[in-house]
Every structure is written in structure tokens, then in C-alpha cells.
Amino acid sequence: MISVVIPVLNEAHTIGACLTHLQSSAHHLDIIVVDGGSTDDTVGAVRAFPKVTTLMSPRGRGCQMNSGATAARGDILFFLHADTRIPPNGLNDIEALMTKGNGIAGGSFSLEFDDDSAVLRFLARFTRINHILFTYGDQGLFVRRDVFRAIGGFSEIPLMEDVDIQRRLRRMGRFVKIRRPVTTSARRYRARGRIQQQLVNIILVAFYYGGVSPSRLKRYYR
């Protein structure tokens, strides 16, 4: 079984569509939504789906995803953002890869944005590359539950938890990239400006690899 863990914070306008999309799959899924203290009606929107488990957690994606993983019943954990949609048969792709027993520790999808701008189409091409520099949480991260436990789960840091866990996963075994993309919201790019947001992303990653703490970086990532 696949357990889908979705960390949320003030996602009342996106979580319903996300859950409807997941439940339209033929898969028997264990879906867990972990709220980090929403002040809108996110929790109410989730509770409209009685088969979905709702958990409360301290704020922070790492902490929220660890809470969801602890409650998960599946052998495969799939961490998904509320504004990301998986491709048709994407769950079949995950299951096929993770049940082969060929040393795969985890993986993710490629990505496309719900925005047809030339800038974002260009950026999305790089997510097909199976490298830590081109793989982030909005691409959907899947991992075997036993491997997740062995590496200690997510570091509960305010930013870059997706990069941090990838480093450890890639040491444990193969990390794979599914070429068919998930579709994620470009709302942050539209709000700040497509080029400006990407420059912020590049600067944050560069400073992170340069040794700046996630706590300091978080101040500049809004």
C-alpha cells in the first residue's frame, strides 16, 4: 500500500481538489493530511473526506511529514504538496519501481508548472535530470518506509528539508526520477515574478550549500 502524506498550512483553497484527484485513482490509498496550525478552513475542508486521516502537528514541513509518516500504514511513503497533482497512473509508476527490489531507496517525479510561460517551461526541463540540484519537494518524494525509518526521517529544519533527506537517501541506495511530470502551482512565481522567484531559489540553494543555516535562510524565503 502507498501512504500519501500531505503537509498543509492554510491550504483551504487547494486541499479539496488535491484529495479529490487522489481519490479518483483506482488505488487503495492511505491518505494522511497533517495540518501545521492553519488559520483558515483547511481542516474543515479535509474533514469533508471521511476516508482521509487528519493530524495536527507543530508547524514545519519536516515535522509535519514525520508525524504523517509515523501514522502511515503503507510500505511506501509518498510525500506530496497540496498544490501538486500527480500524472495519470503516477501511483502505478511508484509501485512498479518500489516493488522491484533492485536497490531503489526512493525517488521523485519530473515537474511542470500550471503556467505556460516560456521561463517556467524552460526551468521545468531541468527537473528531468536526476540530480539533487534539480529535485525538490514539490516534485513528490517517494521512499520505502523501512528506508525512511533507517535514515531517521526528515530533519525538522525550517527550510531545505527536501534537499537534506535526499542526501541521505542517495547514500542508502538508488534514487530514481520518473520522467512523466507532476503538475505544481506556479503561484509563488506569479506573485513575486517568474525570474525574480527563480533568482531567490538559486541564491537560497547556493547559500545553503555554502553553509548558511536553514534558520537564517528561512527569513528570506516568504
C-alpha positions in Angstrom: 0.0 0.0 0.0 1.1 3.6 -0.6 0.6 6.1 2.2 0.3 9.7 0.8 1.4 12.3 3.4 0.4 15.9 2.7 1.7 18.7 4.9 -0.6 21.7 4.9 -0.8 25.2 6.2 -3.7 27.5 5.1 -4.5 25.4 2.0 -8.3 25.6 2.2 -8.5 26.6 -1.4 -6.2 23.8 -2.7 -6.6 20.7 -0.5 -10.1 19.7 -1.6 -9.0 19.4 -5.3 -5.9 17.6 -4.3 -7.8 14.9 -2.3 -10.5 14.6 -5.0 -7.7 14.0 -7.5 -6.0 11.3 -5.3 -9.3 9.5 -4.5 -10.2 9.3 -8.2 -7.3 6.8 -8.5 -8.1 3.1 -8.6 -5.5 2.6 -5.9 -6.4 1.7 -2.3 -4.5 4.6 -0.6 -3.8 5.5 2.9 -4.1 9.4 2.8 -2.8 11.4 5.7 -3.1 15.2 5.8 -1.0 16.9 8.5 -2.0 20.5 9.5 0.6 22.8 10.9 -1.8 25.3 12.6 -3.9 26.7 9.7 -6.0 29.8 10.5 -8.3 29.2 7.5 -10.7 26.3 7.0 -8.1 23.8 5.8 -9.0 21.3 8.5 -12.7 21.6 7.7 -12.0 21.0 4.0 -10.1 17.9 4.8 -12.8 16.5 7.2 -15.2 16.6 4.2 -13.2 13.5 3.1 -14.1 10.8 5.8 -11.6 8.3 4.4 -8.7 10.7 4.9 -6.8 10.8 8.2 -6.3 14.3 9.6 -3.5 15.0 12.0 -2.3 18.2 13.8 1.4 18.9 14.2 3.7 21.8 15.1 4.3 24.0 12.1 7.1 23.0 9.7 7.1 20.6 6.7 9.8 18.3 8.2 7.9 18.0 11.5 4.5 17.6 9.8 5.8 14.9 7.3 7.4 13.0 10.1 4.1 13.0 12.0 2.3 11.7 9.0 4.9 9.0 8.4 4.6 7.8 12.0 0.8 7.2 11.4 1.3 5.7 7.9 0.2 2.1 7.2 1.8 1.7 3.8 5.1 0.2 2.9 5.7 3.1 0.5 5.6 6.7 1.7 4.7 9.4 -0.8 5.1 13.0 0.3 3.0 15.4 -1.7 2.3 19.1 -1.6 -1.3 20.2 -1.6 -0.9 22.2 -4.8 0.8 19.4 -6.8 -1.1 16.9 -9.0 0.3 13.5 -10.0 0.1 12.3 -13.6 -2.4 9.6 -14.7 -1.1 6.2 -13.5 1.6 8.0 -11.4 0.9 5.8 -8.5 1.3 2.7 -10.7 4.8 4.1 -11.6 5.8 4.5 -8.0 4.5 1.0 -7.1 6.2 -0.7 -10.0 9.6 0.9 -9.2 9.5 0.4 -5.4 8.5 -3.2 -5.5 11.2 -4.4 -7.8 13.7 -4.9 -5.0 16.6 -3.5 -7.1 18.2 -1.3 -4.5 15.9 1.7 -5.0 15.7 3.8 -1.8 13.4 6.5 -3.1 12.7 8.9 -5.9 10.6 11.7 -7.3 8.8 12.8 -10.5 9.8 15.4 -13.0 7.8 18.6 -12.8 5.8 21.0 -14.9 4.0 24.2 -13.8 0.4 25.2 -14.2 1.7 28.2 -16.1 2.6 28.2 -19.8 5.2 31.0 -19.6 8.5 30.3 -21.5 10.5 30.9 -18.4 8.8 28.2 -16.4 8.7 25.7 -19.3 12.5 26.2 -19.6 13.0 25.7 -15.8 10.8 22.6 -15.8 13.1 20.9 -18.3 15.9 20.7 -15.7 13.7 18.7 -13.3 14.1 15.7 -15.7 17.7 15.5 -14.6 18.2 13.0 -11.7 20.5 15.2 -9.6 20.0 16.7 -6.1 20.3 20.2 -7.6 17.2 19.6 -9.7 15.0 17.7 -7.3 12.8 19.3 -4.6 9.8 18.6 -2.5 7.2 19.9 -4.9 8.1 17.1 -7.3 6.7 14.5 -4.9 9.1 12.4 -2.9 8.5 8.6 -2.5 10.6 6.3 -0.3 10.3 2.8 1.2 9.1 3.1 4.8 11.9 0.9 6.2 14.5 3.2 4.5 12.7 6.3 5.8 13.0 4.9 9.3 16.6 3.8 8.9 17.7 7.3 8.0 15.7 8.9 10.8 13.1 10.6 8.6 13.1 14.3 7.8 15.3 16.8 9.6 13.0 19.2 11.4 14.6 22.3 9.9 12.7 25.4 8.6 13.9 25.0 5.0 15.8 22.6 2.8 14.4 19.5 4.5 13.8 18.1 1.0 17.5 18.5 0.0 18.7 17.2 3.3 16.7 14.0 3.1 17.8 13.4 -0.5 21.4 13.5 0.5 20.8 10.7 3.0 18.6 8.7 0.6 21.1 8.8 -2.1 23.7 7.3 0.3 21.3 4.5 1.2 20.6 3.3 -2.4 19.4 4.3 -5.8 17.3 7.5 -6.2 15.1 7.4 -9.3 13.4 10.1 -11.3 10.1 9.4 -13.1 10.1 11.3 -16.4 6.3 11.9 -16.5 5.8 15.1 -14.6 3.6 16.1 -11.7 1.9 19.5 -12.2 2.5 22.0 -9.5 1.2 25.5 -8.9 3.3 28.5 -10.0 1.5 30.8 -7.5 4.8 31.8 -5.8 6.3 32.6 -9.2 3.3 34.6 -10.3 3.2 36.6 -7.0 6.9 37.5 -7.0 7.7 37.4 -10.6 8.9 34.4 -12.5 12.5 35.4 -13.0 12.8 37.1 -9.6 11.5 33.9 -7.8 13.9 31.7 -9.6 16.8 34.0 -8.6 15.7 33.8 -5.0 15.7 30.0 -5.3 19.2 29.9 -6.8 20.6 32.2 -4.1 19.0 30.2 -1.3 20.4 26.9 -2.6 23.8 28.5 -3.1 23.9 29.8 0.4 22.7 26.5 1.8 25.5 24.6 0.2 27.8 27.4 1.3 27.0 26.5 4.9 24.3 29.1 5.9 21.8 27.6 8.3 18.2 26.9 7.2 17.0 29.1 10.1 18.8 32.1 8.6 17.7 31.2 5.1 14.0 31.0 6.1 14.0 34.7 6.9 14.4 35.5 3.2 12.0 32.8 1.8 8.4 34.0 2.2 
